[in-house]
Amino acid sequence: MHTRIDNLEARSIEVSEYEAFYRTTCTAFGEEPKPTAMEAEKPSVEFDRTLAVFDHGLPVATTAMLTMDVVVPGGHRLPLGGLSWVGTMPGYTRRGLLTGLVQAQLQDMLQREEPVGGLWASESTIYGRFGFGVATWSIGLTLPRAHARLRLNTDSNTDSNPHSNADRSVGLLTTESALDILPPLYDRLARGDVGSLGRNEGWWRVHLADIEEHRDGGGPLYHAVHRDAQGNLDGYVSYRITVKWEKGYPGNSLDVVQLVAGSLDTACALWRHCFDLSLIETITASSRPVDEPLRWMIHDARRLQITRLSDALWLRILDTVRCLEARSYATSGRLVLEVADSFGGFARGRYLLEADSGRAQVSRTRRSPDLRLDVATLSSAYLGGVSFSALAAAGRLEEVTSGAATRADALFAVPRAPYCSTDF
C-alpha cells in the first residue's frame, strides 16, 4: 500500500524497518522497547499489510492488519481483517494520521474481499467513530481456593466421585510440544463458538513465546491437556501462577488464561486440575464468557466473584449484504434495516432481510425502514451479543415500525453469548 496522509508518505514497511516500526508503536503506548520482545513478536507481522506514516524516513504513526476469520451464528467462518499495531508518536497526534490510516486499511480489506474488520481496543472511545462496535464481552472471575469445589456429579468431579481416575488424564505439555498440539486442538474444539477467531502460526508463536513483558507480573505460562477414555485429546487449559509469600505462608494466585473443553466432563477435569494445585490461595480467570458455565458448576456459587466486565472483540461491518447473509437466523421473518455509515460509507444503505429456514437473502431496497441504526450499532448486534431492544432502550437505534426491535431480537437470537478469547 502507498498513499499520502497530511502531506506525509504512508506505505507498508520493509522488513528492515521493523525495529523502527516496533519502537514507534511502543513509544505511542508509553512502553520501553525490549529487544527480546521485539524479536518474539515479529512472526505475527504481515509486512504487506502494515501501513505507516513516515516523516523524514521514520515511522510516526503505525497500523497493521492480521488475516483472520470469525465464526458467525450458524458456524460459518467469515474472513476478517484484524486491525492492530495502532499508534501515533507524540507531536503527531490530532493531525488526522490515524483517521487516514484506518480508512486506507478498511479500503484494503474490501479489496481483499474481507467483509468485516475486527480489533481489540486499547481505549474504548477511539474506534466508534470509525464504525466499530463492541461485539463480544468478557468477564473476570476470582474464587478462593478453599471454596473451589464443583457440585456436579460427573466422572471428573473428585468431590462426588473420590475414586475417579479422570484427573490422572490431565497432564502438562512441554513448551516445545505446545506448538504442535494446541493449535489443532483449538481449531477442533473452539472454532464452533460464535465470536472465535482463527489463529495463524504467527499468532501461536507469539502467544507461546510467553513474552515476559506480557506476563503482568505473573510467572511462566503452563499448558495442561486432557485425554478421554480412549486417549484422545479433548481439551486444554493454559494458566500462570503469581508467587507471593507472607511470613512464611503461601498466598499464590493462579490465573486461567484459556480453558477449552470438548465436554462437561473435560471442563470439570481441567478446572479441577487448577483447583488441586498446591500452594494456591486464589483462582482467577482474566477473560471468560459472560455466561461462563463455571458459575453454575461451583458448589458455593456466591464465592465465585465477577471482578470485571470488559469489551473484547470489536467488529466493523464493511459489506452489509455479505455479512448478513453469512450468518444463520433463529426464526423466519422480514426486516428492513437502514444503516448509516459516516466513515467511508462502506456499509451505508437500506437493506431488506428475508429469513427462512435459518438462512437469509439480503438485498438493497427502497421500502420503508423498520429500524434505523448506524454501522457501529449493527456491528455490535451482528453476533447476537446484545439485543436490538436493549440498543433501542439505550437510544442507539430508531424503531420506525412498532415491534420491529422485538422481531429483530427473535431473528438474531443465539443460544450462547458470543465469546472471543483471541486478542491481538
C-alpha positions as CSV (number, residue, x, y, z in Angstrom):
1,M,0.0,0.0,0.0
2,H,1.1,3.5,-0.7
3,T,-0.7,6.8,-0.2
4,R,-0.3,10.3,1.4
5,I,-1.8,11.5,4.7
6,D,-1.5,15.1,5.8
7,N,1.1,15.6,3.0
8,L,3.2,12.8,4.5
9,E,4.1,9.5,2.9
10,A,2.1,6.5,4.1
11,R,3.2,3.0,3.0
12,S,3.8,-0.6,4.0
13,I,7.1,-1.1,5.9
14,E,10.1,-3.2,4.7
15,V,11.3,-6.0,6.9
16,S,14.4,-3.9,7.5
17,E,12.2,-1.2,9.0
18,Y,10.6,-3.4,11.6
19,E,12.7,-2.2,14.5
20,A,11.7,1.4,13.9
21,F,8.1,0.4,13.4
22,Y,8.1,-1.5,16.7
23,R,9.8,1.4,18.6
24,T,7.2,3.8,17.3
25,T,4.3,1.7,18.5
26,C,5.9,1.2,21.9
27,T,6.6,4.9,22.3
28,A,2.9,5.6,21.4
29,F,1.9,3.3,24.2
30,G,4.4,4.7,26.7
31,E,6.3,1.4,26.8
32,E,10.0,0.7,26.7
33,P,11.0,-1.3,23.6
34,K,12.7,-4.5,24.7
35,P,14.9,-6.4,22.1
36,T,13.7,-9.8,23.3
37,A,10.0,-8.8,23.0
38,M,10.6,-7.2,19.6
39,E,12.0,-10.3,18.1
40,A,9.4,-12.6,19.7
41,E,6.5,-10.5,18.3
42,K,8.0,-10.3,14.7
43,P,6.4,-13.6,13.5
44,S,2.9,-12.2,13.8
45,V,3.6,-9.3,11.4
46,E,2.3,-9.5,7.9
47,F,4.6,-6.9,6.3
48,D,2.5,-6.4,3.2
49,R,-0.5,-5.5,5.5
50,T,1.4,-2.9,7.6
51,L,0.7,0.8,6.9
52,A,2.7,3.6,8.5
53,V,3.1,7.3,8.1
54,F,6.7,8.4,7.6
55,D,8.4,11.8,8.3
56,H,12.0,12.2,7.3
57,G,12.3,8.5,6.7
58,L,11.0,7.4,10.2
59,P,7.6,6.0,11.0
60,V,5.5,8.4,13.1
61,A,2.1,6.6,13.0
62,T,1.5,2.9,12.6
63,T,-1.1,0.2,11.8
64,A,-1.0,-3.4,10.7
65,M,-3.6,-6.0,9.7
66,L,-3.9,-9.6,10.5
67,T,-5.5,-12.0,8.1
68,M,-8.1,-13.8,10.2
69,D,-11.7,-15.2,10.2
70,V,-14.5,-15.0,12.7
71,V,-17.2,-17.7,13.4
72,V,-20.7,-16.2,13.0
73,P,-24.0,-17.7,14.1
74,G,-24.5,-20.9,12.2
75,G,-20.8,-21.8,12.2
76,H,-19.7,-20.1,9.0
77,R,-16.1,-18.7,9.2
78,L,-16.3,-15.2,7.7
79,P,-13.0,-13.6,6.5
80,L,-11.9,-10.8,8.9
81,G,-9.2,-8.2,8.8
82,G,-7.8,-7.7,12.3
83,L,-6.6,-4.1,13.0
84,S,-3.6,-4.0,15.3
85,W,-0.3,-2.2,16.0
86,V,-2.1,1.2,16.1
87,G,-0.1,4.0,17.5
88,T,0.9,7.7,16.9
89,M,4.0,9.4,18.1
90,P,3.7,12.3,20.5
91,G,3.8,15.5,18.4
92,Y,1.9,13.9,15.5
93,T,-1.5,13.5,17.1
94,R,-4.6,15.5,16.2
95,R,-3.4,15.7,12.6
96,G,-5.7,13.0,11.1
97,L,-3.0,10.5,10.7
98,L,-4.8,7.7,12.5
99,T,-8.0,8.5,10.6
100,G,-6.2,8.3,7.3
101,L,-4.5,5.0,8.2
102,V,-7.7,3.4,9.3
103,Q,-9.6,4.5,6.2
104,A,-6.9,3.1,4.0
105,Q,-6.9,-0.2,5.8
106,L,-10.6,-0.5,5.6
107,Q,-10.5,0.1,1.8
108,D,-7.7,-2.5,1.6
109,M,-9.9,-5.0,3.5
110,L,-12.7,-4.6,0.9
111,Q,-10.2,-5.1,-1.9
112,R,-9.1,-8.4,-0.2
113,E,-12.8,-9.4,0.0
114,E,-12.9,-9.2,3.8
115,P,-16.4,-8.1,4.6
116,V,-15.8,-7.3,8.2
117,G,-12.9,-5.8,10.3
118,G,-12.1,-6.5,13.9
119,L,-9.9,-5.3,16.7
120,W,-9.3,-5.2,20.5
121,A,-9.3,-1.6,21.7
122,S,-6.7,-0.1,24.0
123,E,-9.2,2.8,24.6
124,S,-12.9,2.3,24.2
125,T,-13.6,5.8,23.0
126,I,-11.4,5.7,19.9
127,Y,-13.0,3.3,17.4
128,G,-16.7,4.0,17.4
129,R,-16.2,7.0,15.1
130,F,-14.6,4.6,12.5
131,G,-17.8,2.4,12.6
132,F,-16.5,-0.3,15.1
133,G,-18.9,-1.6,17.7
134,V,-18.4,-4.0,20.7
135,A,-19.4,-7.4,19.5
136,T,-18.3,-9.6,22.4
137,W,-17.7,-9.0,26.1
138,S,-15.7,-10.9,28.7
139,I,-15.8,-11.2,32.5
140,G,-13.0,-11.6,35.0
141,L,-13.6,-14.1,37.9
142,T,-12.0,-14.8,41.2
143,L,-12.5,-17.7,43.6
144,P,-10.9,-18.5,46.9
145,R,-9.3,-21.9,46.5
146,A,-10.7,-23.0,49.8
147,H,-14.2,-22.8,48.2
148,A,-13.2,-24.2,44.8
149,R,-15.4,-27.3,44.8
150,L,-17.6,-28.5,42.0
151,R,-21.1,-29.5,42.7
152,L,-21.7,-31.6,39.5
153,N,-21.8,-35.4,39.7
154,T,-19.6,-36.1,36.8
155,D,-16.8,-38.6,36.4
156,S,-14.2,-35.9,36.6
157,N,-15.5,-34.4,39.8
158,T,-13.4,-36.0,42.5
159,D,-15.5,-34.4,45.3
160,S,-18.5,-36.5,44.3
161,N,-16.5,-39.4,43.0
162,P,-13.3,-39.8,45.0
163,H,-12.3,-43.0,43.2
164,S,-12.3,-41.3,39.7
165,N,-9.2,-41.7,37.6
166,A,-10.3,-38.7,35.4
167,D,-7.8,-36.2,36.9
168,R,-5.0,-38.6,36.0
169,S,-5.8,-37.9,32.4
170,V,-4.7,-34.3,32.7
171,G,-1.0,-33.7,32.1
172,L,1.3,-30.8,31.4
173,L,2.8,-30.2,28.0
174,T,6.4,-29.2,27.4
175,T,6.9,-25.7,25.8
176,E,8.3,-27.4,22.8
177,S,5.3,-29.7,22.2
178,A,2.7,-27.0,22.8
179,L,3.1,-25.5,19.3
180,D,2.3,-28.9,17.7
181,I,-0.6,-29.9,20.0
182,L,-2.5,-26.8,21.0
183,P,-3.3,-25.1,17.5
184,P,-5.2,-28.2,16.1
185,L,-6.9,-28.7,19.4
186,Y,-8.1,-25.1,19.5
187,D,-9.3,-25.4,15.8
188,R,-11.2,-28.6,16.6
189,L,-12.8,-27.6,19.9
190,A,-13.2,-23.8,20.0
191,R,-13.9,-22.9,16.4
192,G,-17.6,-23.8,16.8
193,D,-18.0,-20.9,19.3
194,V,-19.6,-17.8,17.8
195,G,-17.1,-15.0,18.0
196,S,-14.0,-17.2,18.0
197,L,-11.2,-16.1,15.6
198,G,-8.8,-18.1,13.5
199,R,-5.2,-18.2,14.8
200,N,-2.4,-18.5,12.3
201,E,1.1,-19.8,13.1
202,G,2.4,-16.3,13.8
203,W,-0.2,-15.7,16.4
204,W,0.6,-19.0,18.1
205,R,4.3,-18.4,18.0
206,V,3.9,-15.0,19.8
207,H,1.4,-16.5,22.3
208,L,3.6,-19.5,23.2
209,A,6.8,-17.4,23.3
210,D,5.2,-16.1,26.6
211,I,7.0,-12.8,26.4
212,E,7.9,-11.7,29.9
213,E,6.6,-8.1,29.3
214,H,3.2,-9.6,28.7
215,R,3.0,-11.6,31.9
216,D,1.7,-8.7,34.0
217,G,3.9,-9.7,37.0
218,G,2.9,-13.4,36.8
219,G,5.0,-16.5,36.2
220,P,5.5,-18.5,33.1
221,L,2.6,-19.9,31.1
222,Y,1.7,-23.6,31.8
223,H,-0.3,-25.7,29.4
224,A,-2.2,-28.9,30.6
225,V,-4.2,-31.2,28.2
226,H,-6.9,-33.7,28.9
227,R,-7.3,-37.1,27.3
228,D,-10.6,-39.0,27.1
229,A,-11.0,-42.7,28.0
230,Q,-9.7,-43.6,24.5
231,G,-6.6,-41.5,25.0
232,N,-7.7,-38.8,22.6
233,L,-7.0,-35.1,23.4
234,D,-10.3,-33.3,24.1
235,G,-9.3,-30.1,26.0
236,Y,-6.6,-27.9,27.4
237,V,-6.1,-25.2,30.0
238,S,-3.4,-22.5,29.9
239,Y,-2.6,-20.7,33.2
240,R,0.1,-18.8,35.0
241,I,0.9,-18.5,38.7
242,T,1.8,-15.4,40.6
243,V,4.0,-16.3,43.6
244,K,3.6,-14.5,46.8
245,W,4.8,-15.4,50.3
246,E,4.0,-13.6,53.5
247,K,5.5,-14.5,56.9
248,G,6.3,-18.0,55.6
249,Y,2.8,-18.6,54.2
250,P,2.0,-19.0,50.5
251,G,-0.5,-16.6,49.0
252,N,-0.1,-17.6,45.4
253,S,-2.7,-16.9,42.8
254,L,-3.4,-19.0,39.6
255,D,-4.9,-17.2,36.6
256,V,-6.6,-19.2,34.0
257,V,-5.6,-17.6,30.6
258,Q,-7.7,-20.0,28.5
259,L,-9.7,-23.2,29.0
260,V,-11.1,-25.1,26.1
261,A,-13.1,-28.3,26.6
262,G,-14.9,-30.7,24.3
263,S,-17.4,-31.8,27.0
264,L,-18.6,-31.1,30.5
265,D,-16.5,-33.9,32.0
266,T,-13.4,-32.5,30.3
267,A,-14.2,-29.0,31.6
268,C,-14.6,-30.3,35.1
269,A,-11.3,-32.2,35.0
270,L,-9.4,-29.1,33.7
271,W,-10.9,-26.8,36.4
272,R,-10.2,-29.5,39.0
273,H,-6.5,-29.6,37.8
274,C,-6.3,-25.9,38.6
275,F,-8.2,-26.2,41.9
276,D,-5.9,-29.0,43.1
277,L,-2.5,-27.4,42.6
278,S,-0.6,-26.9,45.8
279,L,0.3,-23.5,47.4
280,I,-2.6,-21.7,45.6
281,E,-4.7,-19.3,47.7
282,T,-6.8,-17.7,44.9
283,I,-8.1,-18.8,41.5
284,T,-8.7,-16.1,38.9
285,A,-9.8,-16.2,35.3
286,S,-9.0,-13.0,33.4
287,S,-11.2,-13.4,30.3
288,R,-14.2,-15.7,30.3
289,P,-17.6,-15.7,28.6
290,V,-20.3,-13.6,30.2
291,D,-22.4,-16.7,30.5
292,E,-19.5,-18.7,32.0
293,P,-20.8,-22.3,32.9
294,L,-18.4,-22.4,35.9
295,R,-20.9,-20.0,37.7
296,W,-23.4,-22.9,37.7
297,M,-20.8,-25.6,38.4
298,I,-19.4,-24.3,41.7
299,H,-20.8,-25.7,44.9
300,D,-20.9,-22.3,46.6
301,A,-21.5,-20.0,43.7
302,R,-21.5,-16.9,45.8
303,R,-17.8,-17.3,46.4
304,L,-17.2,-17.0,42.6
305,Q,-17.0,-13.3,42.2
306,I,-17.2,-11.4,38.9
307,T,-14.5,-8.8,39.2
308,R,-14.6,-7.2,35.8
309,L,-16.8,-6.8,32.7
310,S,-14.8,-5.7,29.7
311,D,-15.3,-5.2,26.0
312,A,-13.4,-7.8,24.0
313,L,-13.8,-8.1,20.2
314,W,-15.0,-5.1,18.2
315,L,-16.4,-5.6,14.7
316,R,-16.8,-3.2,11.8
317,I,-19.2,-4.4,9.0
318,L,-18.0,-3.3,5.6
319,D,-20.0,-5.5,3.2
320,T,-23.5,-5.4,4.8
321,V,-25.1,-7.9,2.4
322,R,-22.4,-10.5,2.6
323,C,-22.2,-10.2,6.4
324,L,-26.0,-10.6,6.9
325,E,-26.2,-13.5,4.5
326,A,-23.3,-15.3,6.1
327,R,-25.0,-15.9,9.5
328,S,-28.0,-18.0,10.5
329,Y,-31.2,-16.8,11.9
330,A,-33.3,-18.2,14.8
331,T,-36.7,-17.5,13.2
332,S,-38.2,-16.7,9.8
333,G,-39.2,-13.2,9.1
334,R,-38.7,-10.0,7.1
335,L,-36.9,-6.9,8.3
336,V,-35.8,-3.6,6.6
337,L,-32.7,-2.0,8.1
338,E,-31.5,1.5,7.2
339,V,-27.8,1.6,8.0
340,A,-25.9,4.9,8.3
341,D,-22.1,4.9,7.8
342,S,-20.5,8.3,8.2
343,F,-16.9,7.0,7.9
344,G,-16.3,5.9,4.3
345,G,-19.9,4.9,3.6
346,F,-18.9,1.3,3.1
347,A,-21.9,-0.2,4.8
348,R,-24.4,2.6,4.1
349,G,-27.8,1.7,2.6
350,R,-31.3,0.3,3.2
351,Y,-31.4,-3.5,3.2
352,L,-34.3,-6.0,3.1
353,L,-33.5,-9.1,5.1
354,E,-35.8,-12.1,4.4
355,A,-35.0,-15.1,6.6
356,D,-36.4,-18.6,6.2
357,S,-35.3,-21.9,7.5
358,G,-32.3,-20.4,9.2
359,R,-30.8,-18.6,6.3
360,A,-31.5,-15.1,4.8
361,Q,-31.4,-13.3,1.5
362,V,-30.4,-9.7,1.7
363,S,-30.8,-7.0,-0.9
364,R,-30.9,-3.3,-1.2
365,T,-34.4,-1.9,-1.2
366,R,-36.5,1.3,-1.4
367,R,-39.0,0.0,1.1
368,S,-39.7,2.0,4.3
369,P,-37.3,1.0,7.0
370,D,-38.3,-0.9,10.2
371,L,-35.1,0.1,12.1
372,R,-32.6,3.0,11.6
373,L,-29.1,2.5,13.1
374,D,-25.5,3.2,12.3
375,V,-22.9,0.7,11.3
376,A,-21.3,0.5,14.7
377,T,-24.6,-0.4,16.3
378,L,-25.3,-3.1,13.7
379,S,-21.8,-4.4,14.2
380,S,-22.5,-4.8,17.9
381,A,-25.7,-6.7,17.3
382,Y,-24.4,-8.8,14.5
383,L,-23.2,-11.8,16.5
384,G,-26.1,-11.7,18.9
385,G,-24.2,-10.3,21.9
386,V,-26.7,-7.5,22.5
387,S,-30.4,-7.3,21.6
388,F,-31.9,-4.7,19.4
389,S,-34.4,-3.9,22.2
390,A,-31.6,-3.1,24.5
391,L,-30.0,-0.9,21.9
392,A,-33.3,0.8,21.3
393,A,-33.6,1.4,25.1
394,A,-30.1,3.0,25.1
395,G,-31.1,5.3,22.2
396,R,-28.7,3.6,19.8
397,L,-31.3,2.9,17.2
398,E,-34.6,4.2,16.0
399,E,-37.6,1.8,15.8
400,V,-39.6,3.2,12.9
401,T,-42.1,0.3,12.8
402,S,-43.6,-0.6,16.1
403,G,-42.4,-4.0,17.3
404,A,-39.5,-4.1,14.9
405,A,-36.9,-4.3,17.6
406,T,-38.6,-7.4,19.1
407,R,-38.8,-9.0,15.7
408,A,-35.1,-8.3,15.2
409,D,-34.3,-9.8,18.6
410,A,-36.0,-13.1,17.6
411,L,-34.2,-13.2,14.2
412,F,-30.7,-12.5,15.6
413,A,-31.0,-14.6,18.8
414,V,-28.2,-17.1,19.7
415,P,-28.2,-19.9,22.3
416,R,-24.9,-18.7,24.0
417,A,-23.3,-15.3,24.2
418,P,-20.6,-14.8,21.6
419,Y,-17.1,-15.1,23.0
420,C,-13.7,-14.3,21.7
421,S,-10.5,-15.4,23.6
422,T,-8.1,-14.4,20.8
423,D,-6.7,-10.9,21.5
424,F,-4.3,-9.3,19.0
